[in-house]
Amino acid sequence: MPPNIETVLYSHPDIEEAALIPIPDEEIGNQIKAFVVLRNGQEMTRNAFDAFCAAHLPKYMVPHQMAFCAALPKTSTGKIDKVQLQS
């Protein structure tokens, strides 16, 4: 069974939070966009993120897009608000 993408992202020591959303794509159906919050003081380049994902995920599961964020939006219950991420 393939790994869970968010579980793999959370296994990186520099990633504090991560969320994924689908981005509609006419050719392949959906692309994956990752939103990543780094731990305090940590830095990561897009290339380092891509390399980590490529080393731990099958190619079709590697996010096509990504964004580093200072924080992820939360719902009133404290869960990551993926609806806000899509807007």
Beta strands, then each sheet from edge to edge (+ up, - down):
strand 1: 15-25
strand 2: 29-38
strand 3: 65-68
sheet 1: 1+ 2- 3-
end
